[in-house]
Amino acid sequence: MKPAEHPPDSGIADADTEVSLAASIGERVRAYRARRSISRKHLSAQSGISERYLAQIETGKANISIDLLQRLAQTLVVPLHGLLPASNERPLPAPLRELFNRLSPTQLEEAYRLLAQHFESPRHSRCGIALIGIRFGGKTTLGERLAEHWDLPFIRLSQRIEMLAGMKVGEILEMGGQRSYRRLERQALTQVIRKSPRSVLEVGGGLVTEPETFQNLLGHFYTIWLHATPPELMKRLMAAGDMRPLEGNNYEIAMEDLTRIFAEREAEYRQADYILETTGRSVETCLEELVRISQDIVASNQEEASDH
């Protein structure tokens, strides 16, 4: 007897679509959490969603409701559609896609720099030097030394944020979350640009995740990314006794989180005017390079000051 033929099971296709959607949303939540340097514990406290359920969301095992998705979007300070897979992304033209496929990683980096330089918005007359990068990249140590060398003020943007808020960064995040902190960060940077443009400025590692604030920084400061590999950053962090990233004393999880943060922010960090490699190099060697690459900015400041 011929076996009965079954009609196509649309339910299977629908289930596959749901799994794919859940995985895509989970990846976006995990990526934004990395960009913001928010621990799962902190995200849970701010959003009211349990850590266990957040873990299910991030691994694509939860069928999240619109209400919970909205809560996550508000906590992460992203539009709701930012957590959903894009359905209208413009595909690259075939010739451009074929060209990119032929390029080596080094050539792709060069192509990105050329395109960014050609299409970037015009930058203002920049009087100061800003250091960007992940925590323990050397921003404070090298920033203080560079400012002392050129006799310029050294400003930590986090301290200006605390002055505006009248409380510590941790308290700002605890009481108002990322939204309040990013608003204060934007205000603090605007204040520095207006009152202390000729300075060496250290900014938080997550500032680059706010497009408007980051573009304001790029437009007014000569920006230098202090680059260090994730293993090097973890080594420095542990040497300093800062164990905050080690959730449950699990080195592998901490290393995975740090690597993810690095990967999620790398494209923004590469928009800096200069990339200074600090991995495996002494403070003195890095300082010498910083002095050399910043001397034209400082010289133009002195000329402008003498004209006035």
N, C-alpha and C positions, 0 to 999 in steps of 0.2 A: 504494500500500500504506500502510495506516495505521501510523504509527511506533509502535514498541514502547513501552509504558508502563513506566517504571521506578519501583520502590517508593521511598518517601521515604528519602533517605539520612540515617540517624540519625547517621552519622559526621560529617557537616557540622555538625549541631547540637552534637554533643559537642565538636568542635574549637572552635566559637564560644564554648561555655561555658568551655573551658580558657583561651582567650585572654582572656575577660572576667575570669576568676578571677585569672590571672597579672597582668593590668593592675591589678586591685583590690589585690592583695597588694603590687605594686610601689609603688602610690600610698601605701599605709599605711607601708611601709618608709621611703619618701622623707619622708613627713610626720613620722614619729617621729624620723628623723635630723635633720630641721630643728628640731624642738622641743628636742632635746637639744644642738643646735649641734655635732654630730659631723661631721667631714669624712669623705668616702668613704674616704680613705686611712686615717684612724684606725679607722673601722669595720672595714675590711679587716684591719688588724693585730690588733684585738681579737677578731674572729670567726674569723679564719683563712680567710676567703673572699676570693678575688682581687678587686681593684678592677674589673677588666674584667667579671667575672661579676656583681658588685654592680650595675654600670651596666645590665647586661641585666635583672637582677631589677627594678630601679627603673623601667625603661621597659616592663615587661611582656613582655619577650622571652625570659624564662627559665622553664622548667617546674621550679620549685624543689622539692626533696625536703623531707619533714617534718624530717629530721635537720638540714638547713641552716636551715630556718625556725626550728627550736628554738634553734639557735646564735645567729641574729639576734635572737630574742626575748630571750634571756639577756643579750646584749651591750647591747641597747637598754633593758633593764630594763622589759619589758612582758610581760604574760601572752601565751602562744602565741595564744590566741584574739583578742588585740588586733590581730594582723597579718592576721587572716582577715576576710572580709566578713561582716557580721552578717546572720543569716537570720531573727532574731526581734525586729528593732527594732519598737517600738510606733509605728504611724502616728499622726500628729496627728488628733484628731477633726476632722471636716469643717468645723464652724463656726469652729474656731480656725484651721485652715488657710486658710479663705476670708478671715478677718479679716486674717491676716498678709499675704496676697497683695495686700490693698488698701492696706497701709501703705507709706509712703515709707521710705527708708533711715533718715532722722532719726527718724521715728515708731517704727520697729523698735527702734532703740537705746533710745528712751525706754521702750518696752514691756518690753524686756529688763531695764532697770534696775528698773522697778516690780516685775516678777516676782521678780527676784533679791532685792530688799529684802524682799518679802513672805515668800519661802520660805527665806531663808538661815537657817542655824543661829545661835542667839544668840551675840553676841560678849562677851567678858569686858571688865572695866574696862581700857581701854587707856591705857598711860602713855607709850609711846614713839611715834616716828615712823619708818616704814620707807619707803625709796625703792626702787621696783622699775622694771624696764625693761631693754631691750637695752643691751649694752655701748656706750659712748660716748653714752649718753643724758644724761649730766651728773650721774650719781649721786654720784660722788666729789667733784667740784668743788662742787656745790650742797650736798651732805651735810655737808662740812667747814664750809662757810660758815654753814649753818643751825645746826649744833651750836655753833659759836663764838658766834653771835648769842644763842642761848638759854642758853649756858654749860652745855651737856649733853655727855656723852661721845659721840664719833663712833666707830662700830664698823663695820668691814668684815667681813662674815660669812666671806669667803674666808680672811682672816687667822686667824680662830678655827678654821676647818677645818684650816688648816695646823698650828696649834698642837696640835690634837687628834691629828693624824696624825704629827707630827714630820717632815713633808716638804712640799715645794711641791705646789701643785694639779696641775701637769703630771706630777709623779712619782706622785701618787695615781692619776690617770687611766691612766698608763702601766702601773702595777703591778696595780691592782685594778679598773680600768675604771669605768664609770658606776655600777655597783651599790655599790661601796665609797665612791665620792664622795658619792652621794645619802644613804647611811647616815650618813656623817660630817656632812653638811650638816644632816640632821635632828637629830643630837645637838648640833651647835654652836648651832642655833637654840634648842633646849630650854635649853641652858646660858645663853644670853643672856637668855631670858625669865625665868629663875630669878634670875640674878645682876645683870643690868643692864637692867631693864625700862624705866627712864627714860633713854632714849638716842635718838640718831639712828642708824638702822641701814641700811646699804647691803647689799643681797643680790644674788646672781648672777642673771643674766637667766633662767636655766633653772629656778630654784627653783619657778616657777609651774607647771611641768609635773609636779610631784609633789603630788598632791591633798592628802595628809595633812599634809605640811610646809607647803604654801601655806595651808591652812585654819588651821593653828596660827599662822602669821604674821598672817593676817587677824583672828584672834580676840584677839590680844594687842597689835597695833600699829595705829595709824592709818596706813593704807597709801596712798602716793601714786605713781601711775604717771607717770614723766617721759617723755612722749610726744615722739617725733621721727620724721619720715618716713624711709623707707629711703634715699632720695637724700641727705638731710641727715646721716644716720648714716654713710653711706659717705664723704661729704665730710669729716666730722670725723675719721674713721678714717685717711684718707689724709693729712690735714693733720698728724696726730700721728705719721705714719711707720709705722703698724702695717699691714704688708702681709700678715699671716697669712691673711686670707680670700681673697686673690687667688691661687687655685690656678692655677699655670702662667702667672701675670701676666695672666690673662684677666678683664678688668673685667666683662664681661657675665655670666660665670658667677658671679662673686662677688656681683654685684648681684642676680642671680636667687636665689642662696642666701639672701642677707640678706632679700629680699622674702618668700621662703617662710617663713623663721624668724618674721618679723614676723606674717605671716598666720596661722601655726599657733598662735601664742601670744596673739594679740590678744584672744580671748574671755576668757582668764584674766586678762590685764592689766586688762581693763575691769571686773573685780570689785573693783578698788581703790576706796578711799573717795573719792579725788579724782584727776582727770586733769589734769596740768599740761602744757600745750603749750610745747615749747621750741624748735620749728623757727623759725629766723629771728629769735630773740629773744636779747637780751644776758643775760649771767649776772646782772647787777644787777636787771634787770626780773623775771627768773624768781625770784630770791631774795626780792624784795619780795612777790611773790605767795605764795611758800612761807611766809614769816614771817606773812603775814596769815591764811592758812588753818590754820596750826598753833598760833596763839596760844591758842585755847580749850583745846587739849590740854595745852599748857605751863601755862596758868593753873590747870587742874584738878589738875595735878601739884603745883603750889606750894601750893594749898589743902590737898591731902591731906597734904603734908609738914608744913605748919604745924599740922594737927590732931594730928599725932603728936609 
